[in-house]
Amino acid sequence: MEKIKVLAAFENGKLKPVIFQWRNRLYKIFRVVFSYSKNIGREKIFYFSVQTKGGDFEISFNRERFGWKIEKILN
């Protein structure tokens, strides 16, 4: 898991990642395939499976630490 920078928006009251930067490259998200959240101890983590031109990824947002990470590279 690596930290990433994410530009996100709120759409209909829900968090939606739009673009992320990873290893000095920008990835524009053209589709959020699915999302879910889970509690790990006191922390709530939001997971997003996203499609970009550069590949498919699972990224996460930790609400308590206010940080984003790459969880998986899906292809």
TIDOBA-601280 format. One record per atom (N, C-alpha, C): residue in one letter; atom name; x, y, z. Coordinates in Angstrom, 3 decimals, m for minus. Atoms other than C-alpha are relative to their C-alpha. Example, Ala and Ser with C-alpha at 12.3 -4.5 7.8 and 13.67 -1.06 7.14 Angstrom:
<node 'a','N',<0.890,m1.190,0.000>>
<node 'a','CA',<12.300,m4.500,7.800>>
<node 'a','C',<0.900,1.200,0.000>>
<node 's','N',<m0.820,m1.190,m0.060>>
<node 's','CA',<13.670,m1.060,7.140>>
<node 's','C',<m0.770,1.090,0.730>>
***
This chain:
<node 'm','N',<0.845,m1.186,0.000>>
<node 'm','CA',<0.000,0.000,0.000>>
<node 'm','C',<0.886,1.242,0.000>>
<node 'e','N',<m0.762,m1.243,0.098>>
<node 'e','CA',<1.416,3.325,m1.080>>
<node 'e','C',<m0.943,1.183,0.128>>
<node 'k','N',<0.786,m1.226,m0.091>>
<node 'k','CA',<0.185,6.787,m0.242>>
<node 'k','C',<m0.094,0.636,m1.383>>
<node 'i','N',<0.225,m0.710,1.257>>
<node 'i','CA',<m1.292,8.749,m3.148>>
<node 'i','C',<m0.689,1.322,0.298>>
<node 'k','N',<0.744,m1.255,m0.080>>
<node 'k','CA',<m2.678,12.225,m3.755>>
<node 'k','C',<m1.234,m0.146,m0.872>>
<node 'v','N',<1.269,0.168,0.708>>
<node 'v','CA',<m6.323,12.363,m4.814>>
<node 'v','C',<m0.773,1.304,m0.029>>
<node 'l','N',<0.974,m1.070,0.135>>
<node 'l','CA',<m8.640,15.037,m6.132>>
<node 'l','C',<m1.356,m0.686,m0.001>>
<node 'a','N',<1.307,0.653,m0.134>>
<node 'a','CA',<m12.148,14.071,m5.053>>
<node 'a','C',<m1.096,1.047,0.099>>
<node 'a','N',<1.169,m0.875,m0.078>>
<node 'a','CA',<m15.617,15.556,m5.139>>
<node 'a','C',<m1.069,m0.707,0.828>>
<node 'f','N',<1.178,0.583,m0.619>>
<node 'f','CA',<m18.842,15.042,m3.257>>
<node 'f','C',<m1.123,0.080,m1.010>>
<node 'e','N',<1.089,0.077,0.966>>
<node 'e','CA',<m21.633,13.902,m5.535>>
<node 'e','C',<m1.178,m0.677,0.675>>
<node 'n','N',<1.192,0.517,m0.693>>
<node 'n','CA',<m25.105,13.419,m4.062>>
<node 'n','C',<0.329,m0.467,1.408>>
<node 'g','N',<m0.352,0.313,m1.378>>
<node 'g','CA',<m23.575,13.397,m0.587>>
<node 'g','C',<1.010,m1.116,0.175>>
<node 'k','N',<m0.971,1.099,m0.077>>
<node 'k','CA',<m21.025,10.694,m1.446>>
<node 'k','C',<1.343,0.444,m0.547>>
<node 'l','N',<m1.359,m0.279,0.425>>
<node 'l','CA',<m17.263,10.897,m1.812>>
<node 'l','C',<0.271,m0.703,m1.327>>
<node 'k','N',<m0.291,0.579,1.311>>
<node 'k','CA',<m16.127,10.368,m5.415>>
<node 'k','C',<1.392,0.436,m0.445>>
<node 'p','N',<m1.322,m0.357,0.504>>
<node 'p','CA',<m12.448,10.225,m6.447>>
<node 'p','C',<m0.075,0.327,m1.491>>
<node 'v','N',<0.042,m0.466,1.384>>
<node 'v','CA',<m11.791,12.032,m9.755>>
<node 'v','C',<1.337,m0.237,m0.706>>
<node 'i','N',<m1.357,0.140,0.544>>
<node 'i','CA',<m8.004,12.021,m10.348>>
<node 'i','C',<0.916,m0.374,1.161>>
<node 'f','N',<m1.014,0.236,m1.032>>
<node 'f','CA',<m5.081,10.558,m8.431>>
<node 'f','C',<1.397,0.035,m0.600>>
<node 'q','N',<m1.397,m0.039,0.406>>
<node 'q','CA',<m1.331,10.970,m8.566>>
<node 'q','C',<0.738,m1.106,0.730>>
<node 'w','N',<m0.761,1.109,m0.549>>
<node 'w','CA',<0.883,7.938,m8.056>>
<node 'w','C',<1.298,m0.139,m0.778>>
<node 'r','N',<m1.326,0.114,0.612>>
<node 'r','CA',<4.615,7.680,m8.742>>
<node 'r','C',<0.206,1.034,m1.106>>
<node 'n','N',<m0.173,m1.154,0.907>>
<node 'n','CA',<4.668,11.119,m10.422>>
<node 'n','C',<m0.800,m0.098,m1.287>>
<node 'r','N',<0.866,0.105,1.171>>
<node 'r','CA',<1.909,10.173,m12.875>>
<node 'r','C',<m1.445,0.263,0.420>>
<node 'l','N',<1.417,m0.271,m0.263>>
<node 'l','CA',<m1.684,11.427,m13.041>>
<node 'l','C',<m0.877,m1.056,m0.660>>
<node 'y','N',<0.967,0.971,0.512>>
<node 'y','CA',<m4.532,8.952,m13.472>>
<node 'y','C',<m1.391,0.600,0.123>>
<node 'k','N',<1.377,m0.514,m0.002>>
<node 'k','CA',<m7.935,10.318,m14.480>>
<node 'k','C',<m0.950,m1.194,0.123>>
<node 'i','N',<0.956,1.084,m0.240>>
<node 'i','CA',<m10.692,8.102,m13.124>>
<node 'i','C',<m1.217,0.236,m0.882>>
<node 'f','N',<1.180,m0.174,0.848>>
<node 'f','CA',<m13.342,7.571,m15.759>>
<node 'f','C',<m1.170,m0.842,0.468>>
<node 'r','N',<1.125,0.777,m0.529>>
<node 'r','CA',<m15.398,5.041,m13.799>>
<node 'r','C',<0.343,m0.565,1.371>>
<node 'v','N',<m0.083,0.692,m1.287>>
<node 'v','CA',<m15.882,3.974,m10.198>>
<node 'v','C',<m0.879,m1.239,m0.158>>
<node 'v','N',<0.718,1.249,0.251>>
<node 'v','CA',<m16.845,0.320,m10.632>>
<node 'v','C',<m0.868,m0.362,1.197>>
<node 'f','N',<0.775,0.198,m1.222>>
<node 'f','CA',<m17.907,m0.184,m7.018>>
<node 'f','C',<0.746,0.620,1.157>>
<node 's','N',<m0.618,m0.544,m1.203>>
<node 's','CA',<m17.244,1.177,m3.571>>
<node 's','C',<m0.676,m0.620,1.220>>
<node 'y','N',<0.531,0.508,m1.255>>
<node 'y','CA',<m17.705,0.010,m0.005>>
<node 'y','C',<0.825,0.595,1.129>>
<node 's','N',<m0.755,m0.493,m1.153>>
<node 's','CA',<m16.583,0.931,3.485>>
<node 's','C',<m0.008,m1.056,1.086>>
<node 'k','N',<m0.013,0.886,m1.155>>
<node 'k','CA',<m15.557,m0.929,6.603>>
<node 'k','C',<0.729,0.685,1.133>>
<node 'n','N',<m0.639,m0.526,m1.203>>
<node 'n','CA',<m14.527,m0.137,10.131>>
<node 'n','C',<1.138,m0.927,0.391>>
<node 'i','N',<m1.153,0.737,m0.508>>
<node 'i','CA',<m11.080,m1.195,11.294>>
<node 'i','C',<0.370,0.684,1.310>>
<node 'g','N',<m0.151,m0.649,m1.299>>
<node 'g','CA',<m10.971,m0.468,15.003>>
<node 'g','C',<m0.843,1.262,0.024>>
<node 'r','N',<0.716,m1.289,m0.040>>
<node 'r','CA',<m11.902,3.200,15.394>>
<node 'r','C',<m0.026,0.698,m1.348>>
<node 'e','N',<m0.121,m0.664,1.301>>
<node 'e','CA',<m11.090,4.016,11.782>>
<node 'e','C',<m1.015,m0.531,m0.999>>
<node 'k','N',<0.901,0.384,1.084>>
<node 'k','CA',<m13.539,4.001,8.889>>
<node 'k','C',<0.752,0.193,m1.307>>
<node 'i','N',<m0.716,m0.026,1.269>>
<node 'i','CA',<m11.993,3.162,5.516>>
<node 'i','C',<m1.011,m0.159,m1.133>>
<node 'f','N',<0.837,0.060,1.198>>
<node 'f','CA',<m13.724,3.818,2.179>>
<node 'f','C',<0.849,m0.547,m1.143>>
<node 'y','N',<m0.729,0.648,1.093>>
<node 'y','CA',<m12.634,1.605,m0.733>>
<node 'y','C',<m0.713,0.272,m1.321>>
<node 'f','N',<0.534,m0.283,1.328>>
<node 'f','CA',<m13.081,2.392,m4.429>>
<node 'f','C',<0.749,m0.836,m1.024>>
<node 's','N',<m0.585,0.698,1.131>>
<node 's','CA',<m12.469,0.097,m7.379>>
<node 's','C',<m0.210,0.927,m1.196>>
<node 'v','N',<0.098,m1.029,1.039>>
<node 'v','CA',<m11.659,2.498,m10.229>>
<node 'v','C',<0.674,m0.444,m1.290>>
<node 'q','N',<m0.589,0.232,1.313>>
<node 'q','CA',<m10.905,2.368,m13.939>>
<node 'q','C',<0.623,1.289,m0.503>>
<node 't','N',<m0.705,m1.123,0.613>>
<node 't','CA',<m8.344,4.651,m15.577>>
<node 't','C',<0.567,m0.484,m1.324>>
<node 'k','N',<m0.658,0.375,1.245>>
<node 'k','CA',<m6.623,4.732,m18.947>>
<node 'k','C',<1.247,m0.840,0.270>>
<node 'g','N',<m1.229,0.694,m0.357>>
<node 'g','CA',<m3.495,3.454,m17.180>>
<node 'g','C',<m0.196,m1.312,0.725>>
<node 'g','N',<0.270,1.260,m0.685>>
<node 'g','CA',<m5.204,0.471,m15.551>>
<node 'g','C',<m1.125,0.121,1.005>>
<node 'd','N',<1.054,0.058,m1.010>>
<node 'd','CA',<m7.678,m0.574,m12.899>>
<node 'd','C',<0.656,m0.146,1.375>>
<node 'f','N',<m0.604,m0.054,m1.328>>
<node 'f','CA',<m6.970,0.039,m9.217>>
<node 'f','C',<m1.072,m0.080,1.073>>
<node 'e','N',<0.823,m0.180,m1.184>>
<node 'e','CA',<m8.449,m0.273,m5.765>>
<node 'e','C',<0.736,1.019,0.859>>
<node 'i','N',<m0.576,m1.042,m0.844>>
<node 'i','CA',<m7.819,2.881,m3.749>>
<node 'i','C',<m0.862,0.140,1.251>>
<node 's','N',<0.755,m0.132,m1.249>>
<node 's','CA',<m8.842,3.731,m0.207>>
<node 's','C',<0.212,1.374,0.617>>
<node 'f','N',<m0.048,m1.255,m0.747>>
<node 'f','CA',<m9.583,6.774,1.920>>
<node 'f','C',<m0.268,m0.312,1.464>>
<node 'n','N',<0.151,0.171,m1.441>>
<node 'n','CA',<m9.073,6.706,5.688>>
<node 'n','C',<m0.572,1.296,0.566>>
<node 'r','N',<0.700,m1.205,m0.468>>
<node 'r','CA',<m11.566,9.147,7.197>>
<node 'r','C',<0.675,0.621,1.224>>
<node 'e','N',<m0.611,m0.532,m1.221>>
<node 'e','CA',<m9.743,9.482,10.528>>
<node 'e','C',<1.389,0.585,m0.259>>
<node 'r','N',<m1.350,m0.494,0.317>>
<node 'r','CA',<m6.234,9.925,9.108>>
<node 'r','C',<0.006,0.975,m1.175>>
<node 'f','N',<0.195,m0.887,1.140>>
<node 'f','CA',<m7.558,11.873,6.110>>
<node 'f','C',<1.069,m0.232,m1.066>>
<node 'g','N',<m1.016,0.344,0.977>>
<node 'g','CA',<m5.284,10.013,3.724>>
<node 'g','C',<m0.484,m1.059,m0.979>>
<node 'w','N',<0.331,0.930,1.073>>
<node 'w','CA',<m5.503,8.049,0.478>>
<node 'w','C',<1.156,m0.958,m0.228>>
<node 'k','N',<m1.009,0.998,0.339>>
<node 'k','CA',<m3.655,4.847,m0.522>>
<node 'k','C',<m0.454,m0.837,m1.183>>
<node 'i','N',<0.268,1.040,1.006>>
<node 'i','CA',<m3.392,2.416,m3.418>>
<node 'i','C',<m0.031,m1.310,0.768>>
<node 'e','N',<0.107,1.297,m0.660>>
<node 'e','CA',<m4.588,m0.937,m2.124>>
<node 'e','C',<0.440,m1.133,m0.920>>
<node 'k','N',<m0.290,1.073,0.969>>
<node 'k','CA',<m4.335,m3.095,m5.268>>
<node 'k','C',<0.101,0.579,m1.394>>
<node 'i','N',<m0.025,m0.263,1.427>>
<node 'i','CA',<m3.372,m2.879,m8.900>>
<node 'i','C',<m0.734,m1.193,m0.613>>
<node 'l','N',<0.888,1.082,0.434>>
<node 'l','CA',<m6.095,m4.894,m10.614>>
<node 'l','C',<0.359,m0.568,m1.372>>
<node 'n','N',<m0.460,0.573,1.283>>
<node 'n','CA',<m4.452,m5.324,m14.036>>
<node 'n','C',<1.295,0.630,m0.428>>
***
